[in-house]
Each structure stands twice: as C-alpha cells, then as structure tokens.
Amino acid sequence: MPKLSVWLVRASLVYFGIGITLGAVLLAGRGLANGPWIAGLRPLHAELLLYGWTLQLIMGVAYWILPRFRTGPERGHPTLPWAAFGLLNLGVLLAALGTAPGSGPSGMLLGRGLETLGALAFVAHALPRIKAFGTR
C-alpha cells in the first residue's frame, strides 16, 4: 500500500475513534442529565465522521486502488494528493473548531473551503487515472 494511502487511512481511523467516542457521549447524554454542552457536540461529531473519517478513507482507498500509469510514477506526481491530505485535515480541524459554542462562522467557512480545495486537488490528481477497462 502506498505511503499516502497509509497516512490517509490511519488519519481516518483517528477521526473515526474520536467521532464514535463523541457519539457515545451523545447517546449517554440522552439517558443522563442532558446538559447543553452535550447537544453542542453533535456538529463536531458529524464533522469528524463525515469529513474526517469517511472522505479521508475514500481518498486513501481510491489512491491505492485506481489504475496505475505504465510510464513515469505509477500513481502520478504525488504533490496534489499530499496537498489534498494536508488541506483536508486542516479544513476538518478548522471546521471542528468552528463548531465550538461562541465561535463565529469564519472558522467553519474557512474549514469548509479548505476541505473543498483538498477534495478538488484529489479529484484533479485522480481524473487521469480513471479510464475504461482495457484502455491504455
């Protein structure tokens, strides 16, 4: 498995662990005294699982499994996918901080923008590798 795929999958598993822990706290909060701080964890829970875990896991597996090139670097130049990894993680962290009570919308908007740039960078890298079966 390529190094970038390993990093993407490992990072996604970290977000998964944190996200399901927050989910457990949210579920426990329903049965216990549900303080207002527990309800404030729901956007953070969604952010970490949707973008941190799911999107990053998809990118890691896609980078590994998409067809390779016959000449040059087998998966293409690695600059864009590594930039996508950095942008996505920075975006998830900023958007997660933007979900904190009392934080303005600027952190969330900047985080979403970086997540989008990361996804677009990955798509720009992956598009040339997507081809019909049997074509060169």
The first five atom37 places (N, CA, C, CB, O) and aatype in JSON, in Angstrom:
{
  "aatype": [12, 14, 11, 10, 15, 19, 17, 10, 19, 1, 0, 15, 10, 19, 18, 13, 7, 9, 7, 9, 16, 10, 7, 0, 19, 10, 10, 0, 7, 1, 7, 10, 0, 2, 7, 14, 17, 9, 0, 7, 10, 1, 14, 10, 8, 0, 6, 10, 10, 10, 18, 7, 17, 16, 10, 5, 10, 9, 12, 7, 19, 0, 18, 17, 9, 10, 14, 1, 13, 1, 16, 7, 14, 6, 1, 7, 8, 14, 16, 10, 14, 17, 0, 0, 13, 7, 10, 10, 2, 10, 7, 19, 10, 10, 0, 0, 10, 7, 16, 0, 14, 7, 15, 7, 14, 15, 7, 12, 10, 10, 7, 1, 7, 10, 6, 16, 10, 7, 0, 10, 0, 13, 19, 0, 8, 0, 10, 14, 1, 9, 11, 0, 13, 7, 16, 1],
  "atom_mask": [
    [1, 1, 1, 1, 1],
    [1, 1, 1, 1, 1],
    [1, 1, 1, 1, 1],
    [1, 1, 1, 1, 1],
    [1, 1, 1, 1, 1],
    [1, 1, 1, 1, 1],
    [1, 1, 1, 1, 1],
    [1, 1, 1, 1, 1],
    [1, 1, 1, 1, 1],
    [1, 1, 1, 1, 1],
    [1, 1, 1, 1, 1],
    [1, 1, 1, 1, 1],
    [1, 1, 1, 1, 1],
    [1, 1, 1, 1, 1],
    [1, 1, 1, 1, 1],
    [1, 1, 1, 1, 1],
    [1, 1, 1, 0, 1],
    [1, 1, 1, 1, 1],
    [1, 1, 1, 0, 1],
    [1, 1, 1, 1, 1],
    [1, 1, 1, 1, 1],
    [1, 1, 1, 1, 1],
    [1, 1, 1, 0, 1],
    [1, 1, 1, 1, 1],
    [1, 1, 1, 1, 1],
    [1, 1, 1, 1, 1],
    [1, 1, 1, 1, 1],
    [1, 1, 1, 1, 1],
    [1, 1, 1, 0, 1],
    [1, 1, 1, 1, 1],
    [1, 1, 1, 0, 1],
    [1, 1, 1, 1, 1],
    [1, 1, 1, 1, 1],
    [1, 1, 1, 1, 1],
    [1, 1, 1, 0, 1],
    [1, 1, 1, 1, 1],
    [1, 1, 1, 1, 1],
    [1, 1, 1, 1, 1],
    [1, 1, 1, 1, 1],
    [1, 1, 1, 0, 1],
    [1, 1, 1, 1, 1],
    [1, 1, 1, 1, 1],
    [1, 1, 1, 1, 1],
    [1, 1, 1, 1, 1],
    [1, 1, 1, 1, 1],
    [1, 1, 1, 1, 1],
    [1, 1, 1, 1, 1],
    [1, 1, 1, 1, 1],
    [1, 1, 1, 1, 1],
    [1, 1, 1, 1, 1],
    [1, 1, 1, 1, 1],
    [1, 1, 1, 0, 1],
    [1, 1, 1, 1, 1],
    [1, 1, 1, 1, 1],
    [1, 1, 1, 1, 1],
    [1, 1, 1, 1, 1],
    [1, 1, 1, 1, 1],
    [1, 1, 1, 1, 1],
    [1, 1, 1, 1, 1],
    [1, 1, 1, 0, 1],
    [1, 1, 1, 1, 1],
    [1, 1, 1, 1, 1],
    [1, 1, 1, 1, 1],
    [1, 1, 1, 1, 1],
    [1, 1, 1, 1, 1],
    [1, 1, 1, 1, 1],
    [1, 1, 1, 1, 1],
    [1, 1, 1, 1, 1],
    [1, 1, 1, 1, 1],
    [1, 1, 1, 1, 1],
    [1, 1, 1, 1, 1],
    [1, 1, 1, 0, 1],
    [1, 1, 1, 1, 1],
    [1, 1, 1, 1, 1],
    [1, 1, 1, 1, 1],
    [1, 1, 1, 0, 1],
    [1, 1, 1, 1, 1],
    [1, 1, 1, 1, 1],
    [1, 1, 1, 1, 1],
    [1, 1, 1, 1, 1],
    [1, 1, 1, 1, 1],
    [1, 1, 1, 1, 1],
    [1, 1, 1, 1, 1],
    [1, 1, 1, 1, 1],
    [1, 1, 1, 1, 1],
    [1, 1, 1, 0, 1],
    [1, 1, 1, 1, 1],
    [1, 1, 1, 1, 1],
    [1, 1, 1, 1, 1],
    [1, 1, 1, 1, 1],
    [1, 1, 1, 0, 1],
    [1, 1, 1, 1, 1],
    [1, 1, 1, 1, 1],
    [1, 1, 1, 1, 1],
    [1, 1, 1, 1, 1],
    [1, 1, 1, 1, 1],
    [1, 1, 1, 1, 1],
    [1, 1, 1, 0, 1],
    [1, 1, 1, 1, 1],
    [1, 1, 1, 1, 1],
    [1, 1, 1, 1, 1],
    [1, 1, 1, 0, 1],
    [1, 1, 1, 1, 1],
    [1, 1, 1, 0, 1],
    [1, 1, 1, 1, 1],
    [1, 1, 1, 1, 1],
    [1, 1, 1, 0, 1],
    [1, 1, 1, 1, 1],
    [1, 1, 1, 1, 1],
    [1, 1, 1, 1, 1],
    [1, 1, 1, 0, 1],
    [1, 1, 1, 1, 1],
    [1, 1, 1, 0, 1],
    [1, 1, 1, 1, 1],
    [1, 1, 1, 1, 1],
    [1, 1, 1, 1, 1],
    [1, 1, 1, 1, 1],
    [1, 1, 1, 0, 1],
    [1, 1, 1, 1, 1],
    [1, 1, 1, 1, 1],
    [1, 1, 1, 1, 1],
    [1, 1, 1, 1, 1],
    [1, 1, 1, 1, 1],
    [1, 1, 1, 1, 1],
    [1, 1, 1, 1, 1],
    [1, 1, 1, 1, 1],
    [1, 1, 1, 1, 1],
    [1, 1, 1, 1, 1],
    [1, 1, 1, 1, 1],
    [1, 1, 1, 1, 1],
    [1, 1, 1, 1, 1],
    [1, 1, 1, 1, 1],
    [1, 1, 1, 1, 1],
    [1, 1, 1, 0, 1],
    [1, 1, 1, 1, 1],
    [1, 1, 1, 1, 1]
  ],
  "atom_positions": [
    [[0.86, -1.17, 0.0], [0.0, 0.0, 0.0], [0.91, 1.24, 0.0], [-0.98, 0.0, 1.24], [1.88, 1.28, 0.76]],
    [[0.61, 2.24, -0.85], [1.45, 3.44, -0.88], [1.41, 4.22, 0.43], [1.02, 4.34, -2.03], [0.44, 4.15, 1.19]],
    [[2.47, 4.96, 0.67], [2.61, 5.7, 1.93], [1.44, 6.67, 2.15], [3.93, 6.46, 1.96], [0.93, 6.78, 3.26]],
    [[1.03, 7.37, 1.09], [-0.08, 8.32, 1.23], [-1.37, 7.61, 1.63], [-0.29, 9.09, -0.07], [-2.12, 8.11, 2.47]],
    [[-1.63, 6.45, 1.04], [-2.83, 5.69, 1.42], [-2.78, 5.29, 2.89], [-2.97, 4.45, 0.54], [-3.79, 5.35, 3.59]],
    [[-1.6, 4.89, 3.35], [-1.44, 4.52, 4.76], [-1.77, 5.71, 5.65], [-0.01, 4.02, 5.03], [-2.49, 5.57, 6.64]],
    [[-1.23, 6.87, 5.3], [-1.48, 8.08, 6.11], [-2.95, 8.47, 6.09], [-0.63, 9.25, 5.61], [-3.51, 8.83, 7.13]],
    [[-3.58, 8.4, 4.92], [-5.0, 8.75, 4.83], [-5.87, 7.79, 5.64], [-5.44, 8.74, 3.37], [-6.77, 8.23, 6.35]],
    [[-5.6, 6.5, 5.54], [-6.41, 5.53, 6.28], [-6.16, 5.65, 7.78], [-6.09, 4.09, 5.8], [-7.11, 5.57, 8.56]],
    [[-4.92, 5.83, 8.18], [-4.64, 5.99, 9.62], [-5.3, 7.24, 10.19], [-3.13, 6.06, 9.86], [-5.89, 7.2, 11.27]],
    [[-5.2, 8.35, 9.46], [-5.84, 9.58, 9.93], [-7.35, 9.4, 10.0], [-5.49, 10.76, 9.01], [-7.99, 9.9, 10.92]],
    [[-7.92, 8.69, 9.02], [-9.37, 8.47, 9.05], [-9.76, 7.63, 10.26], [-9.83, 7.78, 7.75], [-10.82, 7.86, 10.85]],
    [[-8.93, 6.68, 10.63], [-9.24, 5.86, 11.81], [-9.14, 6.66, 13.1], [-8.31, 4.66, 11.88], [-9.88, 6.39, 14.05]],
    [[-8.24, 7.63, 13.16], [-8.17, 8.51, 14.33], [-9.46, 9.32, 14.44], [-6.93, 9.47, 14.24], [-10.05, 9.42, 15.51]],
    [[-9.89, 9.91, 13.31], [-11.16, 10.65, 13.33], [-12.33, 9.74, 13.67], [-11.4, 11.32, 11.97], [-13.26, 10.16, 14.36]],
    [[-12.3, 8.51, 13.19], [-13.36, 7.55, 13.49], [-13.42, 7.28, 15.0], [-13.15, 6.23, 12.72], [-14.5, 7.29, 15.59]],
    [[-12.28, 7.05, 15.61], [-12.24, 6.79, 17.05], [-12.77, 7.97, 17.86], [0.0, 0.0, 0.0], [-13.54, 7.78, 18.8]],
    [[-12.36, 9.18, 17.49], [-12.84, 10.36, 18.21], [-14.33, 10.56, 17.94], [-12.04, 11.63, 17.79], [-15.09, 10.89, 18.85]],
    [[-14.75, 10.36, 16.69], [-16.15, 10.56, 16.33], [-17.09, 9.59, 17.02], [0.0, 0.0, 0.0], [-18.16, 10.0, 17.48]],
    [[-16.72, 8.31, 17.1], [-17.62, 7.37, 17.78], [-17.61, 7.59, 19.29], [-17.23, 5.91, 17.45], [-18.61, 7.31, 19.96]],
    [[-16.5, 8.08, 19.82], [-16.49, 8.43, 21.25], [-17.46, 9.58, 21.51], [-15.06, 8.82, 21.71], [-18.22, 9.55, 22.48]],
    [[-17.44, 10.59, 20.64], [-18.42, 11.68, 20.79], [-19.84, 11.17, 20.62], [-18.14, 12.79, 19.77], [-20.75, 11.62, 21.32]],
    [[-20.04, 10.23, 19.69], [-21.37, 9.64, 19.51], [-21.82, 8.91, 20.77], [0.0, 0.0, 0.0], [-23.0, 8.98, 21.14]],
    [[-20.9, 8.21, 21.42], [-21.26, 7.52, 22.67], [-21.64, 8.52, 23.76], [-20.08, 6.64, 23.16], [-22.57, 8.28, 24.53]],
    [[-20.92, 9.64, 23.82], [-21.26, 10.68, 24.79], [-22.64, 11.26, 24.48], [-20.19, 11.82, 24.79], [-23.43, 11.5, 25.39]],
    [[-22.92, 11.47, 23.2], [-24.25, 11.97, 22.82], [-25.36, 10.99, 23.21], [-24.3, 12.25, 21.32], [-26.41, 11.39, 23.69]],
    [[-25.12, 9.7, 22.99], [-26.12, 8.7, 23.36], [-26.29, 8.6, 24.87], [-25.74, 7.33, 22.79], [-27.4, 8.48, 25.37]],
    [[-25.18, 8.66, 25.59], [-25.26, 8.61, 27.05], [-25.96, 9.85, 27.59], [-23.86, 8.48, 27.66], [-26.64, 9.78, 28.61]],
    [[-25.79, 10.97, 26.91], [-26.44, 12.2, 27.35], [-27.94, 12.14, 27.29], [0.0, 0.0, 0.0], [-28.63, 12.85, 28.03]],
    [[-28.47, 11.29, 26.42], [-29.92, 11.13, 26.35], [-30.48, 10.46, 27.6], [-30.3, 10.33, 25.11], [-31.59, 10.77, 28.03]],
    [[-29.72, 9.54, 28.16], [-30.2, 8.82, 29.34], [-29.84, 9.51, 30.64], [0.0, 0.0, 0.0], [-30.45, 9.25, 31.68]],
    [[-28.85, 10.37, 30.6], [-28.42, 11.09, 31.79], [-28.94, 12.52, 31.75], [-26.88, 11.08, 31.92], [-29.74, 12.88, 30.88]],
    [[-28.49, 13.31, 32.68], [-28.86, 14.73, 32.67], [-28.24, 15.36, 31.43], [-28.39, 15.46, 33.99], [-27.03, 15.54, 31.35]],
    [[-29.06, 15.7, 30.48], [-28.6, 16.21, 29.19], [-28.26, 17.68, 29.31], [-29.66, 15.99, 28.1], [-29.13, 18.54, 29.16]],
    [[-26.99, 17.97, 29.58], [-26.55, 19.35, 29.67], [-26.47, 19.98, 28.3], [0.0, 0.0, 0.0], [-26.38, 19.27, 27.29]],
    [[-26.49, 21.3, 28.23], [-26.44, 21.96, 26.93], [-25.11, 21.73, 26.2], [-26.66, 23.45, 27.1], [-25.05, 21.83, 24.98]],
    [[-24.07, 21.41, 26.93], [-22.77, 21.18, 26.28], [-22.78, 19.89, 25.47], [-21.64, 21.13, 27.34], [-22.07, 19.76, 24.48]],
    [[-23.6, 18.92, 25.9], [-23.67, 17.65, 25.16], [-24.32, 17.86, 23.8], [-24.45, 16.59, 25.97], [-23.84, 17.31, 22.8]],
    [[-25.38, 18.64, 23.75], [-26.04, 18.9, 22.47], [-25.11, 19.65, 21.53], [-27.35, 19.7, 22.68], [-25.23, 19.53, 20.31]],
    [[-24.19, 20.43, 22.08], [-23.24, 21.17, 21.26], [-22.2, 20.29, 20.6], [0.0, 0.0, 0.0], [-21.46, 20.75, 19.74]],
    [[-22.13, 19.02, 21.0], [-21.16, 18.1, 20.41], [-21.63, 17.5, 19.08], [-20.86, 16.98, 21.37], [-20.83, 16.95, 18.33]],
    [[-22.92, 17.61, 18.79], [-23.46, 16.98, 17.58], [-22.8, 17.49, 16.29], [-24.96, 17.22, 17.51], [-22.45, 16.67, 15.44]],
    [[-22.63, 18.81, 16.09], [-21.96, 19.25, 14.85], [-20.51, 18.77, 14.77], [-21.99, 20.78, 14.75], [-20.02, 18.44, 13.68]],
    [[-19.82, 18.72, 15.89], [-18.44, 18.22, 15.91], [-18.42, 16.74, 15.55], [-17.79, 18.45, 17.29], [-17.56, 16.29, 14.79]],
    [[-19.35, 15.98, 16.1], [-19.49, 14.55, 15.81], [-19.7, 14.33, 14.31], [-20.66, 13.94, 16.62], [-19.05, 13.48, 13.71]],
    [[-20.6, 15.09, 13.72], [-20.87, 14.96, 12.29], [-19.66, 15.36, 11.45], [-22.09, 15.82, 11.89], [-19.35, 14.68, 10.47]],
    [[-18.99, 16.42, 11.81], [-17.82, 16.89, 11.07], [-16.72, 15.84, 11.05], [-17.29, 18.19, 11.68], [-16.16, 15.54, 10.0]],
    [[-16.42, 15.29, 12.22], [-15.33, 14.32, 12.3], [-15.65, 13.03, 11.56], [-15.03, 14.0, 13.75], [-14.77, 12.43, 10.95]],
    [[-16.9, 12.6, 11.6], [-17.24, 11.34, 10.93], [-17.46, 11.52, 9.43], [-18.47, 10.75, 11.56], [-17.04, 10.67, 8.65]],
    [[-18.12, 12.59, 9.03], [-18.4, 12.76, 7.6], [-17.16, 13.13, 6.8], [-19.47, 13.82, 7.4], [-16.89, 12.54, 5.75]],
    [[-16.41, 14.09, 7.27], [-15.26, 14.57, 6.5], [-13.95, 13.96, 6.98], [-15.18, 16.09, 6.59], [-13.1, 13.59, 6.16]],
    [[-13.78, 13.84, 8.27], [-12.54, 13.29, 8.78], [-12.4, 11.8, 8.52], [0.0, 0.0, 0.0], [-11.35, 11.34, 8.08]],
    [[-13.46, 11.05, 8.79], [-13.37, 9.59, 8.62], [-13.75, 9.17, 7.2], [-14.27, 8.88, 9.63], [-12.94, 8.59, 6.49]],
    [[-14.98, 9.46, 6.79], [-15.49, 8.91, 5.54], [-14.72, 9.41, 4.32], [-16.95, 9.26, 5.4], [-14.24, 8.61, 3.52]],
    [[-14.61, 10.72, 4.17], [-13.95, 11.27, 2.98], [-12.49, 10.85, 2.92], [-14.07, 12.79, 2.97], [-11.97, 10.53, 1.85]],
    [[-11.82, 10.86, 4.06], [-10.41, 10.51, 4.07], [-10.19, 9.02, 3.78], [-9.79, 10.88, 5.4], [-9.23, 8.65, 3.11]],
    [[-11.06, 8.19, 4.28], [-10.97, 6.76, 3.99], [-11.2, 6.49, 2.5], [-11.99, 5.97, 4.83], [-10.49, 5.69, 1.9]],
    [[-12.17, 7.17, 1.92], [-12.43, 7.03, 0.49], [-11.21, 7.46, -0.32], [-13.67, 7.86, 0.07], [-10.82, 6.78, -1.26]],
    [[-10.61, 8.58, 0.05], [-9.45, 9.06, -0.68], [-8.27, 8.1, -0.55], [-9.05, 10.45, -0.18], [-7.55, 7.87, -1.52]],
    [[-8.07, 7.55, 0.63], [-6.96, 6.62, 0.83], [-7.11, 5.35, 0.01], [0.0, 0.0, 0.0], [-6.14, 4.88, -0.59]],
    [[-8.3, 4.81, -0.02], [-8.54, 3.59, -0.79], [-8.49, 3.9, -2.29], [-9.9, 2.95, -0.42], [-7.95, 3.11, -3.06]],
    [[-9.04, 5.03, -2.7], [-9.02, 5.4, -4.12], [-7.59, 5.61, -4.61], [-9.85, 6.68, -4.36], [-7.25, 5.17, -5.71]],
    [[-6.76, 6.26, -3.81], [-5.36, 6.48, -4.23], [-4.65, 5.15, -4.43], [-4.6, 7.34, -3.19], [-3.84, 5.0, -5.34]],
    [[-4.96, 4.2, -3.58], [-4.31, 2.89, -3.64], [-4.84, 2.05, -4.81], [-4.52, 2.15, -2.33], [-4.05, 1.38, -5.47]],
    [[-6.15, 2.09, -5.07], [-6.76, 1.11, -5.96], [-6.97, 1.59, -7.4], [-8.06, 0.69, -5.39], [-7.15, 0.76, -8.29]],
    [[-6.95, 2.88, -7.65], [-7.15, 3.34, -9.03], [-6.03, 2.83, -9.93], [-7.21, 4.89, -9.09], [-4.92, 2.59, -9.46]],
    [[-6.32, 2.65, -11.22], [-5.3, 2.11, -12.14], [-4.03, 2.94, -12.13], [-5.86, 2.04, -13.55], [-4.05, 4.16, -11.97]],
    [[-2.91, 2.23, -12.31], [-1.61, 2.88, -12.32], [-1.21, 3.23, -13.74], [-0.55, 1.97, -11.67], [-1.75, 2.68, -14.7]],
    [[-0.27, 4.16, -13.86], [0.27, 4.53, -15.16], [1.37, 3.54, -15.54], [0.82, 5.99, -15.15], [2.06, 3.0, -14.68]],
    [[1.51, 3.31, -16.82], [2.54, 2.38, -17.3], [3.92, 3.03, -17.32], [2.2, 1.88, -18.69], [4.92, 2.35, -17.12]],
    [[3.97, 4.33, -17.56], [5.25, 5.04, -17.61], [5.26, 6.14, -16.55], [5.5, 5.64, -19.02], [4.21, 6.65, -16.15]],
    [[6.46, 6.49, -16.1], [6.59, 7.52, -15.07], [6.19, 6.97, -13.72], [0.0, 0.0, 0.0], [6.09, 5.76, -13.52]],
    [[5.95, 7.88, -12.77], [5.48, 7.42, -11.46], [4.16, 6.66, -11.61], [5.31, 8.62, -10.49], [3.24, 7.14, -12.27]],
    [[4.07, 5.5, -10.99], [2.9, 4.64, -11.24], [1.57, 5.26, -10.82], [3.08, 3.34, -10.51], [0.54, 4.93, -11.39]],
    [[1.58, 6.15, -9.84], [0.34, 6.81, -9.42], [0.33, 8.29, -9.77], [0.15, 6.63, -7.92], [-0.52, 9.04, -9.27]],
    [[1.24, 8.72, -10.61], [1.32, 10.12, -10.99], [2.16, 10.9, -9.98], [0.0, 0.0, 0.0], [2.67, 10.34, -9.02]],
    [[2.29, 12.19, -10.23], [3.08, 13.03, -9.34], [2.35, 13.17, -8.0], [3.33, 14.43, -9.98], [1.16, 13.47, -7.98]],
    [[3.04, 12.96, -6.87], [2.36, 12.91, -5.58], [2.06, 14.25, -4.95], [3.17, 12.12, -4.65], [1.51, 14.29, -3.84]],
    [[2.39, 15.37, -5.59], [2.19, 16.67, -4.95], [0.72, 16.97, -4.68], [2.78, 17.77, -5.82], [0.37, 17.36, -3.56]],
    [[-0.14, 16.79, -5.66], [-1.57, 17.09, -5.46], [-2.23, 16.22, -4.4], [-2.31, 16.92, -6.77], [-2.95, 16.75, -3.55]],
    [[-2.01, 14.91, -4.4], [-2.67, 14.12, -3.35], [-2.14, 14.43, -1.95], [-2.5, 12.65, -3.64], [-2.91, 14.39, -0.98]],
    [[-0.85, 14.72, -1.82], [-0.35, 15.11, -0.5], [-0.91, 16.46, -0.08], [1.19, 15.15, -0.5], [-1.21, 16.68, 1.1]],
    [[-1.05, 17.38, -1.04], [-1.69, 18.67, -0.73], [-3.14, 18.45, -0.32], [-1.61, 19.62, -1.95], [-3.64, 19.11, 0.59]],
    [[-3.82, 17.52, -0.99], [-5.2, 17.2, -0.63], [-5.28, 16.68, 0.8], [-5.78, 16.17, -1.61], [-6.18, 17.05, 1.54]],
    [[-4.34, 15.83, 1.17], [-4.3, 15.3, 2.54], [-4.14, 16.43, 3.55], [-3.14, 14.29, 2.69], [-4.86, 16.47, 4.55]],
    [[-3.21, 17.34, 3.3], [-2.99, 18.45, 4.21], [-4.16, 19.41, 4.28], [0.0, 0.0, 0.0], [-4.58, 19.82, 5.36]],
    [[-4.7, 19.76, 3.12], [-5.83, 20.69, 3.07], [-7.06, 20.11, 3.75], [-6.15, 21.07, 1.63], [-7.77, 20.8, 4.48]],
    [[-7.31, 18.83, 3.49], [-8.49, 18.2, 4.1], [-8.37, 18.17, 5.62], [-8.67, 16.77, 3.55], [-9.33, 18.5, 6.32]],
    [[-7.22, 17.77, 6.13], [-7.07, 17.69, 7.57], [-7.09, 19.06, 8.24], [-5.78, 16.98, 7.92], [-7.69, 19.22, 9.31]],
    [[-6.46, 20.04, 7.62], [-6.52, 21.4, 8.16], [-7.95, 21.91, 8.13], [-5.59, 22.35, 7.37], [-8.4, 22.56, 9.07]],
    [[-8.66, 21.62, 7.04], [-10.05, 22.03, 6.94], [-10.94, 21.37, 7.98], [0.0, 0.0, 0.0], [-11.8, 22.03, 8.57]],
    [[-10.74, 20.08, 8.22], [-11.54, 19.38, 9.22], [-11.28, 19.98, 10.61], [-11.23, 17.85, 9.22], [-12.21, 20.19, 11.39]],
    [[-10.01, 20.23, 10.92], [-9.69, 20.79, 12.23], [-10.27, 22.2, 12.41], [-8.18, 20.83, 12.44], [-10.81, 22.51, 13.47]],
    [[-10.16, 23.04, 11.38], [-10.72, 24.39, 11.48], [-12.24, 24.36, 11.55], [-10.28, 25.23, 10.29], [-12.84, 25.11, 12.33]],
    [[-12.87, 23.52, 10.75], [-14.33, 23.41, 10.81], [-14.78, 22.84, 12.15], [-14.85, 22.52, 9.66], [-15.81, 23.24, 12.69]],
    [[-13.99, 21.9, 12.69], [-14.33, 21.35, 14.01], [-14.24, 22.42, 15.09], [-13.4, 20.17, 14.36], [-15.09, 22.49, 15.98]],
    [[-13.21, 23.26, 15.01], [-13.1, 24.37, 15.96], [-14.23, 25.37, 15.76], [-11.74, 25.07, 15.82], [-14.68, 26.02, 16.71]],
    [[-14.68, 25.5, 14.51], [-15.78, 26.4, 14.22], [-17.12, 25.94, 14.76], [0.0, 0.0, 0.0], [-18.07, 26.72, 14.82]],
    [[-17.21, 24.67, 15.17], [-18.46, 24.18, 15.76], [-18.56, 24.48, 17.25], [-18.59, 22.68, 15.54], [-19.61, 24.28, 17.85]],
    [[-17.47, 24.97, 17.84], [-17.48, 25.26, 19.28], [-18.47, 26.38, 19.58], [-16.05, 25.65, 19.77], [-18.6, 27.32, 18.81]],
    [[-19.15, 26.27, 20.71], [-20.09, 27.33, 21.09], [-19.36, 28.66, 21.23], [-20.82, 26.97, 22.41], [-18.27, 28.72, 21.81]],
    [[-19.96, 29.69, 20.71], [-19.38, 31.02, 20.81], [-18.41, 31.36, 19.69], [0.0, 0.0, 0.0], [-17.97, 32.51, 19.59]],
    [[-18.06, 30.39, 18.86], [-17.17, 30.69, 17.75], [-18.0, 31.24, 16.59], [-16.36, 29.43, 17.31], [-19.13, 30.82, 16.36]],
    [[-17.41, 32.15, 15.89], [-18.11, 32.75, 14.76], [-18.11, 31.82, 13.56], [0.0, 0.0, 0.0], [-17.5, 30.75, 13.6]],
    [[-18.78, 32.21, 12.5], [-18.86, 31.36, 11.31], [-17.58, 31.35, 10.47], [-20.01, 31.81, 10.45], [-17.46, 30.56, 9.54]],
    [[-16.63, 32.23, 10.79], [-15.44, 32.33, 9.94], [-14.6, 31.05, 9.97], [-14.58, 33.51, 10.38], [-14.09, 30.63, 8.93]],
    [[-14.44, 30.42, 11.13], [-13.67, 29.18, 11.22], [-14.32, 28.05, 10.44], [0.0, 0.0, 0.0], [-13.65, 27.28, 9.77]],
    [[-15.63, 27.98, 10.55], [-16.36, 26.94, 9.82], [-16.26, 27.17, 8.31], [-17.84, 26.91, 10.26], [-16.04, 26.23, 7.55]],
    [[-16.42, 28.42, 7.88], [-16.35, 28.73, 6.45], [-14.95, 28.48, 5.9], [-16.75, 30.18, 6.2], [-14.81, 27.92, 4.81]],
    [[-13.93, 28.87, 6.63], [-12.56, 28.63, 6.18], [-12.27, 27.14, 6.14], [-11.55, 29.35, 7.11], [-11.64, 26.65, 5.2]],
    [[-12.73, 26.41, 7.15], [-12.55, 24.96, 7.17], [-13.23, 24.28, 6.0], [0.0, 0.0, 0.0], [-12.65, 23.41, 5.36]],
    [[-14.47, 24.68, 5.71], [-15.19, 24.1, 4.58], [-14.49, 24.43, 3.26], [-16.64, 24.61, 4.55], [-14.44, 23.59, 2.35]],
    [[-13.96, 25.63, 3.16], [-13.23, 26.0, 1.95], [-11.98, 25.15, 1.75], [0.0, 0.0, 0.0], [-11.69, 24.72, 0.64]],
    [[-11.24, 24.91, 2.83], [-10.05, 24.08, 2.74], [-10.4, 22.62, 2.44], [-9.24, 24.17, 4.03], [-9.7, 21.95, 1.68]],
    [[-11.48, 22.14, 3.03], [-11.94, 20.78, 2.71], [-12.29, 20.66, 1.22], [-13.17, 20.4, 3.57], [-11.96, 19.67, 0.58]],
    [[-12.96, 21.67, 0.7], [-13.33, 21.66, -0.71], [-12.09, 21.7, -1.6], [-14.24, 22.85, -1.03], [-12.01, 20.96, -2.58]],
    [[-11.12, 22.55, -1.26], [-9.88, 22.6, -2.03], [-9.14, 21.27, -1.99], [-8.97, 23.71, -1.5], [-8.58, 20.83, -2.99]],
    [[-9.14, 20.62, -0.83], [-8.5, 19.32, -0.71], [-9.18, 18.28, -1.57], [0.0, 0.0, 0.0], [-8.51, 17.49, -2.24]],
    [[-10.5, 18.28, -1.57], [-11.24, 17.32, -2.4], [-11.0, 17.59, -3.88], [-12.75, 17.38, -2.09], [-10.83, 16.66, -4.67]],
    [[-10.98, 18.86, -4.27], [-10.73, 19.2, -5.67], [-9.31, 18.83, -6.1], [-10.98, 20.7, -5.9], [-9.1, 18.38, -7.23]],
    [[-8.34, 19.02, -5.21], [-6.96, 18.63, -5.52], [-6.88, 17.13, -5.73], [-5.99, 19.07, -4.39], [-6.18, 16.67, -6.64]],
    [[-7.58, 16.37, -4.91], [-7.56, 14.93, -5.08], [-8.24, 14.51, -6.38], [-8.24, 14.25, -3.89], [-7.75, 13.62, -7.08]],
    [[-9.35, 15.14, -6.71], [-10.06, 14.83, -7.95], [-9.18, 15.16, -9.16], [-11.4, 15.6, -8.03], [-9.13, 14.4, -10.12]],
    [[-8.48, 16.31, -9.1], [-7.61, 16.69, -10.21], [-6.5, 15.67, -10.41], [-7.0, 18.08, -9.96], [-6.08, 15.41, -11.54]],
    [[-6.02, 15.08, -9.31], [-5.0, 14.05, -9.43], [-5.58, 12.72, -9.94], [-4.32, 13.83, -8.08], [-4.95, 12.03, -10.73]],
    [[-6.78, 12.38, -9.48], [-7.35, 11.06, -9.78], [-7.97, 10.97, -11.17], [-8.39, 10.72, -8.75], [-8.02, 9.88, -11.73]],
    [[-8.44, 12.06, -11.73], [-9.14, 12.0, -13.02], [-8.33, 11.34, -14.13], [-9.51, 13.39, -13.45], [-8.89, 10.52, -14.86]],
    [[-7.04, 11.65, -14.3], [-6.3, 10.97, -15.38], [-6.14, 9.47, -15.17], [-4.94, 11.59, -15.52], [-5.88, 8.74, -16.12]],
    [[-6.3, 9.0, -13.95], [-6.14, 7.57, -13.67], [-7.42, 6.79, -13.9], [-5.68, 7.37, -12.25], [-7.39, 5.56, -13.9]],
    [[-8.53, 7.46, -14.1], [-9.82, 6.8, -14.31], [-10.0, 6.61, -15.81], [-11.0, 7.63, -13.69], [-10.1, 7.57, -16.57]],
    [[-10.05, 5.36, -16.22], [-10.18, 5.05, -17.65], [-10.96, 3.75, -17.81], [-8.78, 4.94, -18.34], [-11.07, 2.95, -16.87]],
    [[-11.48, 3.55, -19.0], [-12.25, 2.34, -19.28], [-11.34, 1.12, -19.22], [-12.93, 2.43, -20.66], [-10.15, 1.22, -19.5]],
    [[-11.9, -0.01, -18.85], [-11.15, -1.25, -18.75], [-10.56, -1.61, -20.1], [-12.05, -2.39, -18.23], [-11.25, -1.57, -21.12]],
    [[-9.29, -1.96, -20.1], [-8.62, -2.39, -21.32], [-8.0, -1.27, -22.13], [0.0, 0.0, 0.0], [-7.33, -1.54, -23.12]],
    [[-8.2, -0.01, -21.73], [-7.58, 1.1, -22.47], [-6.25, 1.44, -21.82], [-8.51, 2.36, -22.5], [-6.02, 1.15, -20.65]],
    [[-5.4, 2.06, -22.6], [-4.07, 2.41, -22.08], [-3.99, 3.87, -21.78], [-2.97, 2.02, -23.06], [-2.94, 4.35, -21.34]]
  ]
}
